[in-house]
Amino acid sequence: MNKYPVKPAKLQRAHALRKVENDPVDVLGPASSASPFFSFRYSYTEMSVQGGKTHVKSRKARFEDGKLTSEAFEGELDRNVYDRSVSDAQRYFADQTALFLKSLSLFLPFSRKHRSDGE
């Protein structure tokens, strides 16, 4: 008895391999003819504290004028830089939240000043 119960089909002529053209294709064309309507920017910054030192990682990428540019760096700073950055971020968030809530408070009935009858 044969090990394999199914026999492979024979390769037909219709599925024969054909030669592929190796001509290079210019996808974007010259950089000056790149369309200016499409561009993007991406940035990422991470700060963490390990052993009393602030570790900073940053990555940036952008596509403009048909050119892709990428940058990255890592570094260490003093601990007080991290503390100051966190404090600034918390203050900014609190200020933005207060501004948003102030704009919503105009729709509350008790926030409107009652006009006196003499006006």
Backbone as CSV, one residue per row, in Angstrom:
resi,resn,N_x,N_y,N_z,CA_x,CA_y,CA_z,C_x,C_y,C_z
1,MET,0.833,-1.174,0.000,0.000,0.000,0.000,0.883,1.245,0.000
2,ASN,0.445,2.245,-0.709,1.173,3.496,-0.845,1.040,4.326,0.428
3,LYS,2.085,5.078,0.803,2.029,5.916,2.007,1.025,7.055,1.862
4,TYR,0.928,7.592,0.672,0.067,8.740,0.435,-1.152,8.319,-0.384
5,PRO,-2.354,8.468,0.157,-3.538,8.008,-0.561,-3.901,8.895,-1.761
6,VAL,-3.436,10.126,-1.766,-3.777,11.039,-2.858,-2.520,11.301,-3.668
7,LYS,-2.643,11.203,-4.985,-1.503,11.466,-5.854,-1.541,12.921,-6.308
8,PRO,-0.379,13.595,-6.380,-0.375,14.984,-6.838,-0.762,15.073,-8.310
9,ALA,-1.478,16.146,-8.656,-1.897,16.349,-10.046,-0.698,16.760,-10.872
10,LYS,-0.725,16.432,-12.140,0.369,16.797,-13.032,0.241,18.271,-13.393
11,LEU,1.372,18.938,-13.557,1.397,20.341,-13.923,0.936,20.487,-15.367
12,GLN,-0.086,21.293,-15.564,-0.596,21.482,-16.912,0.174,22.596,-17.610
13,ARG,0.077,22.664,-18.901,0.766,23.659,-19.709,0.264,25.074,-19.411
14,ALA,-0.979,25.240,-19.049,-1.552,26.573,-18.806,-0.899,27.243,-17.601
15,HIS,-0.346,26.469,-16.686,0.255,27.012,-15.480,1.770,27.071,-15.562
16,ALA,2.292,27.004,-16.732,3.747,27.037,-16.894,4.284,28.407,-16.490
17,LEU,5.518,28.434,-16.017,6.142,29.684,-15.594,6.436,30.568,-16.788
18,ARG,6.366,31.867,-16.575,6.690,32.788,-17.646,7.731,33.775,-17.143
19,LYS,8.445,34.380,-18.039,9.505,35.309,-17.692,8.900,36.653,-17.291
20,VAL,9.415,37.239,-16.213,8.926,38.518,-15.705,9.865,39.620,-16.171
21,GLU,9.263,40.762,-16.509,10.076,41.901,-16.938,10.732,42.541,-15.724
22,ASN,12.000,42.892,-15.828,12.749,43.479,-14.727,13.012,44.967,-14.913
23,ASP,12.182,45.646,-15.694,12.377,47.075,-15.915,12.040,47.844,-14.640
24,PRO,12.887,48.796,-14.213,12.574,49.581,-13.014,11.376,50.487,-13.266
25,VAL,10.603,50.721,-12.216,9.418,51.563,-12.303,9.622,52.776,-11.415
26,ASP,9.379,53.967,-11.955,9.502,55.204,-11.191,8.162,55.495,-10.535
27,VAL,8.074,55.278,-9.215,6.803,55.405,-8.517,6.461,56.859,-8.229
28,LEU,7.386,57.599,-7.655,7.107,58.975,-7.269,7.537,59.996,-8.308
29,GLY,8.428,59.635,-9.150,8.953,60.613,-10.094,9.969,61.491,-9.395
30,PRO,10.378,62.566,-10.018,11.320,63.468,-9.355,10.692,64.089,-8.117
31,ALA,11.518,64.449,-7.147,11.017,65.002,-5.882,10.268,66.306,-6.096
32,SER,10.633,67.060,-7.114,9.974,68.341,-7.347,8.546,68.164,-7.843
33,SER,8.239,67.007,-8.470,6.891,66.799,-8.983,5.996,66.077,-7.977
34,ALA,6.482,65.841,-6.768,5.664,65.177,-5.756,4.483,66.075,-5.406
35,SER,3.353,65.457,-5.172,2.169,66.260,-4.896,2.218,66.837,-3.489
36,PRO,2.017,68.124,-3.356,2.111,68.776,-2.047,0.870,68.576,-1.186
37,PHE,-0.180,67.962,-1.731,-1.393,67.811,-0.935,-1.288,66.704,0.095
38,PHE,-0.280,65.843,0.016,-0.124,64.767,0.990,1.175,64.940,1.745
39,SER,1.058,65.110,3.044,2.230,65.147,3.914,1.773,64.714,5.302
40,PHE,2.701,64.245,6.104,2.358,63.902,7.480,3.562,64.122,8.375
41,ARG,3.267,64.265,9.655,4.292,64.384,10.688,3.883,63.505,11.855
42,TYR,4.864,62.878,12.468,4.629,62.019,13.623,5.749,62.266,14.614
43,SER,5.387,62.431,15.876,6.424,62.578,16.896,6.000,61.821,18.152
44,TYR,6.997,61.378,18.882,6.773,60.584,20.086,7.894,60.911,21.053
45,THR,7.541,61.258,22.284,8.541,61.533,23.309,8.137,60.790,24.578
46,GLU,9.083,60.127,25.192,8.835,59.366,26.413,9.853,59.788,27.457
47,MET,9.367,60.064,28.672,10.257,60.397,29.789,9.966,59.415,30.919
48,SER,11.012,58.883,31.524,10.849,57.980,32.658,11.989,58.211,33.638
49,VAL,11.776,57.770,34.871,12.797,57.923,35.909,13.271,56.543,36.328
50,GLN,14.582,56.370,36.319,15.177,55.124,36.777,16.445,55.475,37.548
51,GLY,16.481,55.119,38.809,17.673,55.344,39.614,18.049,56.807,39.785
52,GLY,17.074,57.696,39.891,17.370,59.104,40.114,17.722,59.880,38.855
53,LYS,17.727,59.239,37.712,18.025,59.898,36.434,16.776,59.885,35.562
54,THR,16.600,60.939,34.792,15.504,61.018,33.842,15.982,60.490,32.496
55,HIS,15.297,59.488,31.969,15.620,58.928,30.656,14.630,59.496,29.634
56,VAL,15.147,60.027,28.548,14.319,60.635,27.514,14.538,59.884,26.204
57,LYS,13.431,59.518,25.541,13.475,58.909,24.210,12.551,59.726,23.325
58,SER,13.010,60.043,22.137,12.184,60.813,21.216,12.360,60.279,19.803
59,ARG,11.263,60.234,19.079,11.272,59.797,17.685,10.407,60.759,16.884
60,LYS,10.871,61.112,15.700,10.114,61.997,14.814,10.232,61.467,13.390
61,ALA,9.141,61.560,12.655,9.143,61.182,11.239,8.233,62.148,10.497
62,ARG,8.593,62.462,9.272,7.748,63.334,8.458,7.945,63.006,6.987
63,PHE,6.880,63.225,6.234,6.909,63.052,4.792,6.438,64.357,4.179
64,GLU,7.352,65.071,3.551,7.043,66.356,2.927,7.824,66.469,1.634
65,ASP,7.206,67.032,0.632,7.843,67.259,-0.671,8.448,65.978,-1.248
66,GLY,7.779,64.857,-1.040,8.249,63.597,-1.589,9.458,63.023,-0.884
67,LYS,9.748,63.507,0.315,10.947,63.073,1.039,10.545,62.601,2.440
68,LEU,10.956,61.384,2.798,10.693,60.833,4.126,11.905,61.068,5.003
69,THR,11.693,61.744,6.143,12.773,62.058,7.075,12.429,61.467,8.435
70,SER,13.426,60.863,9.082,13.220,60.250,10.385,14.367,60.632,11.317
71,GLU,14.033,60.929,12.577,15.045,61.273,13.585,14.721,60.535,14.874
72,ALA,15.742,60.210,15.647,15.548,59.558,16.937,16.719,59.904,17.843
73,PHE,16.423,60.053,19.146,17.511,60.235,20.101,17.097,59.719,21.465
74,GLU,18.089,59.417,22.281,17.901,58.999,23.661,18.925,59.725,24.515
75,GLY,18.554,60.031,25.756,19.489,60.719,26.625,19.088,60.614,28.087
76,GLU,19.971,61.089,28.960,19.726,61.095,30.400,19.864,62.511,30.920
77,LEU,18.986,62.886,31.849,19.004,64.210,32.469,18.855,64.051,33.978
78,ASP,18.964,65.158,34.702,18.756,65.136,36.151,17.291,64.863,36.482
79,ARG,17.044,64.414,37.691,15.691,64.080,38.141,14.781,65.300,38.159
80,ASN,15.320,66.480,38.455,14.478,67.675,38.566,13.831,68.044,37.223
81,VAL,14.418,67.646,36.113,13.818,67.904,34.794,12.511,67.127,34.673
82,TYR,12.509,65.891,35.124,11.292,65.073,35.094,10.219,65.673,35.993
83,ASP,10.608,66.037,37.222,9.649,66.609,38.164,9.021,67.890,37.612
84,ARG,9.835,68.752,37.011,9.329,70.001,36.444,8.404,69.729,35.256
85,SER,8.744,68.758,34.412,7.904,68.418,33.253,6.554,67.866,33.690
86,VAL,6.549,66.998,34.689,5.295,66.439,35.189,4.443,67.540,35.813
87,SER,5.043,68.424,36.569,4.317,69.538,37.183,3.703,70.450,36.117
88,ASP,4.472,70.766,35.077,3.957,71.607,33.990,2.799,70.932,33.264
89,ALA,2.908,69.629,33.019,1.843,68.897,32.327,0.573,68.857,33.175
90,GLN,0.718,68.651,34.481,-0.446,68.628,35.363,-1.117,69.992,35.427
91,ARG,-0.320,71.049,35.492,-0.867,72.402,35.529,-1.593,72.731,34.219
92,TYR,-1.008,72.352,33.090,-1.633,72.600,31.793,-2.968,71.861,31.695
93,PHE,-3.003,70.607,32.123,-4.236,69.817,32.081,-5.302,70.444,32.971
94,ALA,-4.917,70.860,34.176,-5.879,71.475,35.094,-6.411,72.788,34.522
95,ASP,-5.565,73.594,33.908,-6.004,74.862,33.319,-6.970,74.625,32.161
96,GLN,-6.680,73.645,31.307,-7.557,73.343,30.179,-8.900,72.794,30.658
97,THR,-8.881,71.967,31.706,-10.119,71.428,32.257,-10.965,72.544,32.856
98,ALA,-10.332,73.473,33.582,-11.062,74.597,34.169,-11.675,75.475,33.082
99,LEU,-10.954,75.716,32.022,-11.473,76.521,30.911,-12.670,75.837,30.259
100,PHE,-12.600,74.526,30.065,-13.698,73.776,29.473,-14.925,73.815,30.384
101,LEU,-14.733,73.584,31.683,-15.863,73.599,32.611,-16.475,74.993,32.725
102,LYS,-15.659,76.022,32.629,-16.175,77.391,32.670,-17.078,77.651,31.472
103,SER,-16.693,77.160,30.299,-17.535,77.352,29.115,-18.853,76.588,29.245
104,LEU,-18.843,75.419,29.887,-20.079,74.669,30.095,-20.957,75.298,31.169
105,SER,-20.359,76.000,32.118,-21.142,76.572,33.213,-22.092,77.664,32.729
106,LEU,-21.851,78.213,31.561,-22.749,79.234,31.024,-24.127,78.665,30.709
107,PHE,-24.225,77.351,30.533,-25.507,76.722,30.237,-26.284,76.323,31.490
108,LEU,-25.695,76.473,32.643,-26.376,76.109,33.890,-27.253,77.271,34.348
109,PRO,-28.426,76.977,34.917,-29.360,78.053,35.288,-28.846,78.945,36.421
110,PHE,-28.090,78.421,37.355,-27.650,79.233,38.482,-26.440,80.101,38.152
111,SER,-25.858,79.934,36.970,-24.685,80.728,36.640,-25.040,82.074,36.031
112,ARG,-26.277,82.231,35.552,-26.685,83.499,34.946,-26.995,84.518,36.029
113,LYS,-26.566,85.720,35.771,-26.859,86.811,36.721,-28.313,87.231,36.512
114,HIS,-29.008,87.383,37.613,-30.416,87.806,37.525,-30.428,89.320,37.378
115,ARG,-31.201,89.784,36.396,-31.303,91.215,36.199,-32.334,91.782,37.180
116,SER,-32.035,92.962,37.652,-32.991,93.604,38.560,-34.112,94.213,37.732
117,ASP,-35.221,94.540,38.378,-36.389,95.079,37.680,-36.136,96.456,37.129
118,GLY,-35.143,97.167,37.640,-34.877,98.533,37.206,-34.165,98.604,35.852
119,GLU,-33.668,97.521,35.354,-32.924,97.558,34.088,-33.814,97.493,32.897
